[in-house]
Amino acid sequence: MKLKNNSTVGIVGLGLMGGSIAASLLINGQKVVAVAPIVSDIDSAAPNRIRHYLEECLREGLTKKTHDELVANITYTSDYNELHKCWLVMECVIENLAIKKEVYKRIEECVSDNVIITSNTSAMPISMLQNHCRVPERFFGMHWAEPSYTSYFLEIICGEKSPIEIGEQLCDIAKQWGKEPTLVRKDIRGFITNRIMYAMYREAFNLVENGYATIIDIDNACKNDGGRWMAFCGLFRYMDLTGLKAYHAVMKDLFPELSNQTTVPKLIDDIAKADGNGISNGIGFYSYTPEEAKKWEETFEEFSFDLHRLSSKYTEKISEISIEKTLE
Ligand SMILES: NC(=O)c1ccc[n+]([C@@H]2O[C@H](COP(=O)([O-])OP(=O)(O)OC[C@H]3O[C@@H](n4cnc5c(N)ncnc54)[C@H](O)[C@@H]3O)[C@@H](O)[C@H]2O)c1
């Protein structure tokens, strides 16, 4: 089947990610039908947030169009029927299976059978989610990063019943949206980056809880080591760049000593049970006043734009070096 991209994409769920994804699509020339299952989201919260993102994208040179020109391409609604004009509908509601299932039912009542439906789930298996759809083969994971409009990241995940050729076509379309997509050909819990990141989180908790280093020291080490080169080339290329035999030697001795704990670490469990949620309520691994929390959010946004500029420069340079050839 050849996908028919008519440039109109539906988003259901206008929270943090739904708004950010909408901005990313708008600056890349798509029309968006933005469906808010919680009607109050479209009173002001989501449109205001999207306005802010679009203004920042113009200021930072990610688009030449003004907010007014771009919002002409987005329709805010709480009526699922408006999705009938979309070739692709992205579910972006909270990580709750019962709610996601209800949303798929509502979407499938309004779109034809060849419309692709995706989920932005962080960790629910796509093979499981697709079985809650009337037409499971049209269902894929489409996992975005925050902020979506500055990130090159996009994981496209095939469930057991999703054809890989359609996944490949979705990747081609994602490239037109300025992404460098990863196709996950076989569904696996956590997909690619979350599996890798959570292996890292587990080891970080292991080191703190056993007194090897403090939270601040671990954050500094990650920021200044992996944080520098990962944005340039990823894991495998970095081993090539720095001599893979050393990694081979270290793996033999280090792997048996890494944490393989299967329970949630006490450190995060205690904070979560005390209702800590990080900067959104000021209680996390660090503590924040409302002013500090706001500054962290603003500074992260500024950093994301700077990183986007730097990554664009090196993505171009790298594409000139050689055609991708890997041993597999
Ligand atoms: N926040 C991130 O950085 C991030 C990154 C990748 C993936 N995700 C995933 O994206 C999805 C959305 O996350 P978010 O961060 O935007 O969450 P959010 O809490 O900001 O927004 C969730 C949205 O879900 C909808 N919703 C809430 N209750 C509902 C209900 N009862 N019925 C129908 N819709 C309801 C609302 O539109 C709400 O705005 C989740 O599956 C999450 O795991 C989040």
The ligand as an ORCA input file, in Angstrom:
! r2SCAN-3c Opt
* xyz 0 1
  N       6.261     14.430     28.349
  C       7.184     13.857     27.609
  O       8.343     14.303     27.563
  C       6.842     12.671     26.746
  C       7.805     12.173     25.840
  C       7.459     11.106     25.002
  C       6.201     10.538     25.088
  N       5.270     11.013     25.994
  C       3.942     10.371     25.991
  O       3.026     11.244     25.324
  C       1.700     11.059     25.859
  C       1.180     12.395     26.349
  O       2.073     12.904     27.327
  P       2.091     14.445     27.766
  O       3.416     14.664     28.414
  O       1.695     15.314     26.621
  O       0.947     14.447     28.881
  P       0.062     15.657     29.435
  O      -0.367     15.256     30.792
  O       0.757     16.965     29.267
  O      -1.207     15.681     28.457
  C      -2.080     14.611     28.404
  C      -3.332     14.956     27.620
  O      -4.151     13.797     27.676
  C      -5.475     14.183     27.506
  N      -6.300     13.558     28.554
  C      -6.170     13.657     29.896
  N      -7.158     12.958     30.514
  C      -7.923     12.429     29.518
  C      -9.095     11.620     29.491
  N      -9.680     11.222     30.634
  N      -9.604     11.282     28.298
  C      -9.003     11.659     27.132
  N      -7.899     12.437     27.099
  C      -7.358     12.812     28.271
  C      -5.546     15.694     27.608
  O      -5.658     16.214     26.307
  C      -4.203     16.070     28.201
  O      -3.872     17.352     27.805
  C       1.836     10.008     26.963
  O       1.532      8.746     26.442
  C       3.313     10.106     27.357
  O       3.794      8.908     27.934
  C       5.563     12.078     26.801
*
